[in-house]
Amino acid sequence: MADDLAYTPAAELAALIRTRRLSPVELMTATLARIARAQPVLNAFITVAEEPALAGARAAEAAVMRGEPLAPLHGLPVSIKDLVPTAGIRTTWGSRVFAEHVPEADAEVVTRLKASGAIVVGKTTTPEFGQQCLTQAPLFGRTRNAWDAGRTSGGSSGGAAVAAAAGLTALAVATDGGGSTRIPAACNGVVGFKQGLGVVPQEYAQDGFGNISYVTPMTRTVRDTALMLDAMAGPDRRDPLSAGRPQPGFVAALDTLGPVMKPLAGLRVGWRPMLGNAHVAADVLAACERAVAALADLGAETRGHEAPFENPEALWFVSNGAYRMAQFGHHLAQHREILCPTFVRQMDRVRDVSAAELYAAIFARTALYRQVQAWFSDIDILAMPTLSRTALPIDQDFFGPITIDGVAVPNLRAAWYPYTMPFNLTGNPAVSLLCGFDEAGLPVAIQLVGPVGEDARLLQVAAAFERAMPWADRHPPLPELD
């Protein structure tokens, strides 16, 4: 794909299509060509749906030429993480067990994106069943970081983040069960928005009441995230967390910002460099402190936030582990020899969790929710790093320590992404935004967290920050593609 198209935001591509300055077929052809060139380099896709994507583009172009009314995403390619069902397109969950599985029906979010004019171009990589923060699986291998071949893409939505960062698709569907959107977004320097519980329905979730996983947008700009949310959000009777919850217009919310000098005047921002962890890299801390200063320049009142907090990794380990054992345990019994060894070891560690332990974790989740909501009595937004350090080495041992400024820190989950996991449990909206680069040229990200129900307001703050600290025009060094 030509550079001017590869990194053009979806909002601009849609405008070009509506005004007949860009053909949907031209855009799709260029997209498929760039994906083909990128695949040996980045390995961001498990399946590329070339024929149906081109057929969809031809139909989209015919509608333009007939002068039909066009939906907001008309003719735009979108990639879908391979945990999300797509009718007629292979959905593997990153597993050899489902290597040839083809669903008969789309997930509701896919149905809605198609209704809004988007065209599915393929399925992006995920570790097996999404159960790692490193995107690697026996089915497809590893997905590398867009900025450095020696670093991980993060996970579990590594393919979606790399596709966005490398200009393969402006729009990508991800999922987030403990940080799986925000972790790879931070590693690859893109926008990773985890909306609140019930904003986007997940009608295929097996636990509709206790779900901690979210189907999310992944884009390079905040406005493109809002565009996707306008298509994806809204109630669905099959999802009890979404039922009866109509959503605001997210793009419309951004349009209310206007060109004012101090768009965040009156906003109270609490800054937490730590969230139940003891180590954060100096370059991450410095970049995030500059980002908080930028929020203050936009008119926000910033202050330190020091309410006591204990890392909930043990709670997440029990609640998520018990859920996944119930969901996938029978595959462990039947297909152990072809499953990812890391996944097998994870499941073996939670095999003996009791019902009492699970309900103790459920009670603890409720207490955590109430604790976090109390914070928003005297602040409007909580700011913190997204990750304690930039992207890990691509061969990082999931069960080994990570290194932060030369110090080996045990427990990858608790040490690297203590900032993301709590808000899967509490349901608060959270967004990861690029805020700088470390000495090695790798992206550094800040996470902003809002009160439950304030997704649109959080996006407004993110858009104001993005306007003040624009990074979307800085692209990863990919001479093989560009």
C-alpha positions as CSV (number, residue, x, y, z in Angstrom):
1,M,0.0,0.0,0.0
2,A,1.3,3.5,-0.8
3,D,2.5,5.3,2.3
4,D,-0.2,8.0,2.0
5,L,-2.9,5.3,2.2
6,A,-1.1,3.0,4.7
7,Y,-1.1,5.5,7.5
8,T,-4.1,7.5,6.6
9,P,-6.7,7.5,9.4
10,A,-9.9,5.6,8.8
11,A,-11.9,8.9,9.2
12,E,-10.0,10.4,6.3
13,L,-10.2,7.3,4.2
14,A,-14.0,7.2,4.7
15,A,-14.2,10.8,3.5
16,L,-12.1,10.1,0.4
17,I,-14.5,7.2,-0.5
18,R,-17.6,9.3,0.1
19,T,-16.3,12.0,-2.2
20,R,-15.2,9.5,-4.9
21,R,-11.5,10.4,-4.5
22,L,-10.7,6.9,-3.4
23,S,-12.0,3.7,-4.8
24,P,-12.9,0.9,-2.2
25,V,-11.3,-1.6,-4.7
26,E,-8.2,0.5,-4.9
27,L,-8.0,0.7,-1.1
28,M,-8.6,-3.1,-0.6
29,T,-6.2,-4.1,-3.3
30,A,-3.5,-1.9,-1.7
31,T,-4.3,-3.3,1.8
32,L,-4.1,-6.9,0.7
33,A,-0.8,-6.2,-1.1
34,R,0.7,-4.6,2.0
35,I,-0.5,-7.4,4.2
36,A,1.2,-9.9,1.8
37,R,4.5,-8.0,2.0
38,A,4.2,-7.7,5.8
39,Q,3.3,-11.3,6.6
40,P,6.8,-12.8,6.3
41,V,8.2,-9.8,8.3
42,L,5.6,-9.2,11.0
43,N,3.4,-12.3,11.1
44,A,0.3,-10.4,12.2
45,F,-2.4,-12.5,10.4
46,I,-3.5,-16.1,10.8
47,T,-6.0,-15.9,7.9
48,V,-6.3,-13.4,5.1
49,A,-9.7,-13.4,3.5
50,E,-8.6,-12.1,0.1
51,E,-11.5,-13.3,-2.1
52,P,-14.4,-12.2,0.1
53,A,-12.6,-8.9,0.9
54,L,-12.2,-8.0,-2.8
55,A,-15.9,-9.0,-3.4
56,G,-16.9,-6.8,-0.6
57,A,-14.9,-3.9,-2.0
58,R,-16.4,-4.3,-5.4
59,A,-19.9,-4.2,-3.9
60,A,-18.9,-1.1,-1.9
61,E,-17.6,0.6,-5.0
62,A,-20.8,-0.2,-6.9
63,A,-22.8,1.4,-4.2
64,V,-20.7,4.5,-4.3
65,M,-21.1,4.8,-8.1
66,R,-24.9,4.3,-7.8
67,G,-25.0,7.3,-5.4
68,E,-26.5,5.2,-2.5
69,P,-26.4,6.6,1.0
70,L,-23.1,5.4,2.6
71,A,-22.6,4.2,6.1
72,P,-19.7,5.8,8.2
73,L,-17.2,3.0,7.6
74,H,-18.2,2.3,4.0
75,G,-15.5,0.4,2.1
76,L,-13.0,0.4,4.9
77,P,-11.0,-2.8,5.6
78,V,-11.1,-4.1,9.1
79,S,-9.1,-6.9,10.7
80,I,-10.7,-9.1,13.3
81,K,-8.8,-10.8,16.1
82,D,-8.9,-14.6,15.8
83,L,-10.8,-15.0,19.0
84,V,-13.9,-13.3,17.5
85,P,-16.2,-15.5,15.3
86,T,-16.5,-14.6,11.7
87,A,-19.0,-16.3,9.4
88,G,-17.3,-18.2,6.5
89,I,-13.8,-17.1,7.6
90,R,-11.6,-19.5,9.6
91,T,-11.6,-18.7,13.4
92,T,-8.9,-20.8,15.2
93,W,-8.6,-19.1,18.6
94,G,-4.9,-19.5,17.9
95,S,-5.1,-23.3,18.5
96,R,-4.2,-26.3,16.5
97,V,-7.4,-27.9,17.9
98,F,-9.4,-25.4,15.8
99,A,-7.0,-25.0,12.9
100,E,-9.8,-25.6,10.3
101,H,-12.8,-24.2,12.2
102,V,-15.1,-22.0,10.2
103,P,-18.1,-20.4,12.1
104,E,-21.5,-20.2,10.6
105,A,-22.3,-16.8,12.1
106,D,-20.6,-13.6,12.9
107,A,-20.2,-12.2,16.4
108,E,-22.5,-9.3,16.9
109,V,-19.7,-6.8,16.8
110,V,-18.7,-8.1,13.3
111,T,-22.3,-7.9,12.2
112,R,-22.5,-4.3,13.3
113,L,-19.2,-3.3,11.7
114,K,-20.3,-4.8,8.4
115,A,-23.6,-2.9,8.7
116,S,-21.6,0.2,9.2
117,G,-19.8,-0.5,5.9
118,A,-16.6,-2.1,7.0
119,I,-15.2,-5.1,5.1
120,V,-13.4,-7.9,6.9
121,V,-9.9,-8.5,5.4
122,G,-8.7,-11.2,7.7
123,K,-8.0,-12.6,11.2
124,T,-5.1,-11.4,13.3
125,T,-2.9,-13.4,15.5
126,T,-3.6,-14.3,19.1
127,P,-1.9,-16.8,21.5
128,E,-3.8,-19.9,22.1
129,F,-7.3,-19.0,23.5
130,G,-5.9,-15.5,24.2
131,Q,-4.2,-16.7,27.4
132,Q,-0.8,-14.9,27.2
133,C,0.5,-11.3,27.1
134,L,2.9,-12.5,24.4
135,T,1.5,-13.3,20.9
136,Q,2.9,-16.7,20.1
137,A,1.4,-20.1,19.5
138,P,2.3,-23.4,17.9
139,L,-0.3,-22.8,15.2
140,F,1.5,-19.8,13.7
141,G,4.7,-18.9,15.6
142,R,5.5,-15.5,16.9
143,T,4.2,-12.0,16.0
144,R,7.0,-9.5,16.3
145,N,6.9,-5.9,17.5
146,A,6.3,-3.4,14.7
147,W,9.2,-1.2,15.9
148,D,11.8,-3.9,16.7
149,A,12.1,-7.5,15.5
150,G,13.8,-8.4,18.7
151,R,10.8,-7.4,20.9
152,T,7.4,-8.9,21.5
153,S,4.3,-7.4,20.0
154,G,2.6,-7.9,23.4
155,G,-0.6,-9.8,23.7
156,S,-3.0,-11.2,23.5
157,S,-4.1,-8.8,20.7
158,G,-0.6,-8.6,19.3
159,G,-1.7,-9.1,15.7
160,A,-4.3,-6.4,15.9
161,A,-1.9,-3.9,17.3
162,V,0.9,-4.7,14.8
163,A,-1.6,-4.4,11.9
164,A,-2.6,-0.9,13.1
165,A,1.0,0.2,13.9
166,A,2.4,-1.0,10.6
167,G,-0.4,0.5,8.4
168,L,-1.9,-2.8,7.4
169,T,-5.4,-1.8,8.5
170,A,-6.6,1.4,10.1
171,L,-9.3,-0.4,11.9
172,A,-8.8,-3.6,14.0
173,V,-11.0,-5.5,16.4
174,A,-9.2,-6.7,19.5
175,T,-10.1,-8.3,22.8
176,D,-9.0,-7.5,26.4
177,G,-9.3,-10.0,29.2
178,G,-6.5,-8.6,31.5
179,G,-4.9,-5.9,29.3
180,S,-4.9,-7.7,26.0
181,T,-5.8,-4.6,24.0
182,R,-3.8,-2.1,26.1
183,I,-0.6,-4.2,26.5
184,P,0.1,-4.6,22.7
185,A,-1.2,-1.1,22.0
186,A,1.5,0.2,24.4
187,C,4.2,-2.1,22.9
188,N,3.4,-0.9,19.4
189,G,2.4,2.8,20.0
190,V,-1.2,2.8,19.0
191,V,-4.5,3.6,20.7
192,G,-5.8,0.8,22.9
193,F,-9.3,1.5,24.3
194,K,-11.0,-0.9,26.7
195,Q,-14.5,0.4,27.1
196,G,-16.6,-0.2,30.3
197,L,-18.5,-3.4,30.9
198,G,-21.7,-3.6,28.8
199,V,-20.8,-0.8,26.3
200,V,-20.0,-3.3,23.5
201,P,-22.0,-6.5,23.7
202,Q,-20.3,-9.9,23.8
203,E,-23.3,-12.1,23.2
204,Y,-21.2,-15.3,22.7
205,A,-19.5,-15.0,26.2
206,Q,-20.2,-18.2,28.1
207,D,-20.5,-16.3,31.4
208,G,-22.7,-13.3,30.6
209,F,-22.8,-12.1,34.2
210,G,-19.3,-12.4,35.4
211,N,-17.4,-11.7,32.2
212,I,-14.1,-9.8,32.5
213,S,-13.2,-9.9,28.7
214,Y,-14.1,-7.1,26.3
215,V,-14.3,-6.9,22.5
216,T,-12.6,-3.6,21.7
217,P,-11.4,-1.3,18.9
218,M,-7.6,-1.0,18.1
219,T,-6.6,2.0,15.9
220,R,-3.9,4.6,15.4
221,T,-6.1,7.6,16.4
222,V,-8.6,8.4,19.0
223,R,-11.2,9.5,16.4
224,D,-10.9,6.2,14.6
225,T,-11.5,4.5,17.9
226,A,-14.7,6.6,18.3
227,L,-15.8,5.7,14.8
228,M,-15.5,2.0,15.6
229,L,-17.3,2.4,18.9
230,D,-20.2,4.1,17.2
231,A,-20.6,1.0,15.1
232,M,-19.9,-1.6,17.8
233,A,-21.6,-0.2,21.0
234,G,-25.2,-0.5,22.1
235,P,-27.4,-3.0,23.9
236,D,-28.0,-6.6,22.9
237,R,-30.6,-8.7,24.8
238,R,-28.3,-11.8,24.7
239,D,-25.7,-9.9,26.8
240,P,-27.1,-9.1,30.2
241,L,-24.4,-6.5,30.9
242,S,-25.3,-4.5,27.8
243,A,-29.1,-4.9,27.9
244,G,-30.9,-1.6,28.2
245,R,-27.8,0.5,28.0
246,P,-28.0,2.8,24.9
247,Q,-24.7,4.5,24.2
248,P,-23.9,8.1,23.4
249,G,-22.4,9.1,20.0
250,F,-18.7,8.8,20.5
251,V,-17.6,10.8,17.5
252,A,-20.2,13.4,18.4
253,A,-18.6,13.6,21.9
254,L,-15.2,14.4,20.3
255,D,-16.8,17.1,18.1
256,T,-17.9,19.0,21.2
257,L,-14.2,19.6,22.2
258,G,-13.7,22.5,19.8
259,P,-10.5,24.4,19.3
260,V,-10.3,25.9,22.8
261,M,-6.9,26.6,24.4
262,K,-7.7,24.8,27.7
263,P,-10.1,22.0,26.7
264,L,-9.5,20.1,30.0
265,A,-10.1,23.1,32.3
266,G,-11.7,21.9,35.6
267,L,-10.7,18.2,35.0
268,R,-9.2,16.6,38.1
269,V,-6.5,14.1,37.2
270,G,-4.9,11.8,39.8
271,W,-1.4,10.5,38.9
272,R,-0.3,7.1,40.2
273,P,3.2,5.9,39.1
274,M,2.6,2.6,40.9
275,L,-0.5,0.4,41.2
276,G,0.4,-2.4,43.6
277,N,3.8,-2.9,42.0
278,A,7.3,-1.9,43.3
279,H,9.2,-1.3,40.0
280,V,8.8,0.9,37.0
281,A,11.4,1.8,34.4
282,A,12.9,5.3,34.7
283,D,12.3,6.1,31.0
284,V,8.6,5.0,31.3
285,L,8.2,7.1,34.4
286,A,9.8,10.2,32.8
287,A,7.7,10.0,29.7
288,C,4.5,9.5,31.7
289,E,5.3,12.5,33.9
290,R,5.8,14.6,30.8
291,A,2.4,13.4,29.7
292,V,0.8,14.4,33.0
293,A,2.4,17.8,32.6
294,A,0.8,18.1,29.1
295,L,-2.6,17.4,30.7
296,A,-2.0,20.2,33.1
297,D,-1.0,22.5,30.2
298,L,-4.5,21.7,28.7
299,G,-6.1,23.0,31.9
300,A,-6.4,19.9,34.0
301,E,-5.7,20.0,37.8
302,T,-3.2,17.3,38.4
303,R,-2.3,15.8,41.8
304,G,-0.7,12.7,43.2
305,H,-3.0,9.8,44.0
306,E,-1.8,7.6,46.8
307,A,-4.9,5.6,48.0
308,P,-3.7,2.2,49.3
309,F,-3.9,-0.6,46.7
310,E,-2.9,-4.2,46.6
311,N,-2.1,-5.9,43.3
312,P,-5.1,-8.1,42.5
313,E,-3.1,-10.6,40.4
314,A,-3.9,-13.5,42.8
315,L,-7.7,-12.6,42.5
316,W,-7.4,-12.5,38.7
317,F,-5.4,-15.7,38.6
318,V,-8.2,-17.6,40.4
319,S,-11.3,-16.0,38.7
320,N,-9.8,-16.1,35.1
321,G,-8.2,-19.5,35.6
322,A,-11.3,-21.1,36.9
323,Y,-13.3,-19.6,34.0
324,R,-10.8,-20.9,31.4
325,M,-10.6,-24.3,33.0
326,A,-14.3,-24.7,32.7
327,Q,-14.2,-23.3,29.2
328,F,-11.2,-25.3,27.8
329,G,-10.4,-28.1,30.3
330,H,-11.9,-30.7,28.1
331,H,-9.5,-29.7,25.3
332,L,-6.7,-30.1,27.8
333,A,-7.8,-33.7,28.4
334,Q,-8.3,-34.6,24.8
335,H,-5.6,-32.6,23.0
336,R,-2.8,-32.0,25.5
337,E,-0.1,-33.0,23.2
338,I,-0.9,-30.4,20.5
339,L,-1.7,-27.5,22.8
340,C,0.7,-24.7,23.5
341,P,3.0,-25.8,26.4
342,T,2.6,-22.4,28.1
343,F,-1.2,-22.7,28.0
344,V,-1.0,-26.3,29.4
345,R,1.2,-25.1,32.2
346,Q,-1.2,-22.3,33.0
347,M,-4.2,-24.6,33.1
348,D,-2.3,-27.1,35.2
349,R,-1.7,-24.4,37.8
350,V,-5.4,-23.7,38.3
351,R,-6.7,-27.3,38.0
352,D,-7.4,-27.6,41.7
353,V,-9.1,-24.3,42.4
354,S,-12.1,-25.0,44.6
355,A,-15.6,-23.6,44.4
356,A,-15.0,-21.8,47.7
357,E,-11.8,-20.2,46.4
358,L,-13.6,-19.1,43.2
359,Y,-16.4,-17.4,45.2
360,A,-13.9,-15.8,47.5
361,A,-12.3,-14.3,44.4
362,I,-15.8,-13.2,43.2
363,F,-16.3,-11.5,46.6
364,A,-12.9,-9.9,46.3
365,R,-13.7,-8.6,42.8
366,T,-16.8,-6.8,44.2
367,A,-14.7,-5.3,47.0
368,L,-12.2,-4.1,44.4
369,Y,-14.9,-2.5,42.3
370,R,-16.2,-0.5,45.3
371,Q,-12.7,0.5,46.3
372,V,-11.8,1.8,42.8
373,Q,-15.2,3.6,42.3
374,A,-14.5,5.5,45.6
375,W,-11.4,7.0,44.1
376,F,-13.6,9.0,41.6
377,S,-15.2,11.0,44.4
378,D,-12.4,13.6,44.2
379,I,-10.8,12.9,40.8
380,D,-12.3,12.6,37.3
381,I,-9.5,10.7,35.6
382,L,-6.8,8.4,36.9
383,A,-3.4,8.5,35.0
384,M,-0.6,5.9,35.3
385,P,1.8,4.0,33.0
386,T,0.2,1.3,30.8
387,L,3.2,-1.0,31.4
388,S,6.1,-0.9,33.8
389,R,8.6,-1.1,31.0
390,T,8.6,-1.1,27.2
391,A,8.2,-4.2,25.0
392,L,9.9,-7.3,26.4
393,P,12.3,-9.5,24.4
394,I,10.5,-11.6,21.8
395,D,11.8,-14.8,23.5
396,Q,10.6,-13.8,27.0
397,D,9.8,-16.8,29.2
398,F,6.2,-16.4,30.3
399,F,7.0,-17.9,33.6
400,G,10.3,-16.2,34.1
401,P,11.2,-12.8,35.6
402,I,11.3,-9.6,33.6
403,T,14.1,-7.1,33.8
404,I,13.3,-3.5,34.7
405,D,16.4,-1.2,34.7
406,G,18.7,-4.1,35.2
407,V,16.7,-5.6,38.1
408,A,15.1,-9.1,37.6
409,V,11.4,-8.8,38.8
410,P,9.4,-12.1,39.3
411,N,5.8,-12.7,38.1
412,L,5.4,-11.3,34.6
413,R,1.7,-10.5,35.1
414,A,2.1,-8.7,38.4
415,A,5.4,-7.0,37.3
416,W,4.8,-5.9,33.7
417,Y,1.1,-5.0,33.5
418,P,-0.2,-4.4,37.1
419,Y,-1.9,-1.3,35.7
420,T,-4.2,-3.0,33.2
421,M,-5.6,-6.1,34.9
422,P,-7.6,-4.3,37.8
423,F,-9.8,-2.5,35.4
424,N,-11.0,-5.7,33.6
425,L,-12.2,-6.7,37.0
426,T,-13.8,-3.4,37.9
427,G,-15.3,-2.5,34.5
428,N,-13.9,1.0,34.3
429,P,-13.1,2.3,30.9
430,A,-9.3,2.7,30.3
431,V,-7.3,3.8,27.3
432,S,-3.6,3.4,26.5
433,L,-2.0,6.3,24.5
434,L,1.5,6.8,23.1
435,C,3.3,9.4,25.1
436,G,7.0,9.1,24.0
437,F,9.8,6.7,23.2
438,D,12.6,5.1,25.3
439,E,16.3,5.3,24.5
440,A,16.0,2.3,22.2
441,G,13.2,4.0,20.1
442,L,10.4,1.8,21.5
443,P,7.0,3.3,22.3
444,V,6.1,4.3,25.9
445,A,2.4,4.6,26.8
446,I,0.3,6.3,29.5
447,Q,-3.0,4.8,30.6
448,L,-6.0,7.0,31.5
449,V,-8.9,5.5,33.5
450,G,-12.4,7.0,33.9
451,P,-15.4,6.3,36.1
452,V,-17.8,3.6,35.2
453,G,-20.2,5.0,32.6
454,E,-17.9,7.9,31.4
455,D,-16.5,6.2,28.3
456,A,-17.3,9.2,26.0
457,R,-15.7,11.6,28.5
458,L,-12.6,9.5,28.7
459,L,-12.3,9.6,24.9
460,Q,-12.7,13.4,24.9
461,V,-9.7,13.6,27.3
462,A,-7.7,11.2,25.2
463,A,-8.5,13.2,22.1
464,A,-7.4,16.4,23.7
465,F,-4.1,14.8,24.9
466,E,-3.5,13.3,21.4
467,R,-4.0,16.8,19.9
468,A,-1.4,18.2,22.3
469,M,1.1,15.3,21.9
470,P,0.5,14.0,18.4
471,W,2.5,10.8,17.5
472,A,0.3,9.2,14.8
473,D,2.6,10.7,12.1
474,R,5.6,8.8,13.5
475,H,5.8,5.3,11.9
476,P,7.9,2.2,12.8
477,P,11.0,1.6,10.6
478,L,9.8,-1.0,8.2
479,P,11.9,-0.7,5.0
480,E,10.6,-4.1,3.9
481,L,7.2,-2.6,3.6
482,D,7.9,1.1,2.9
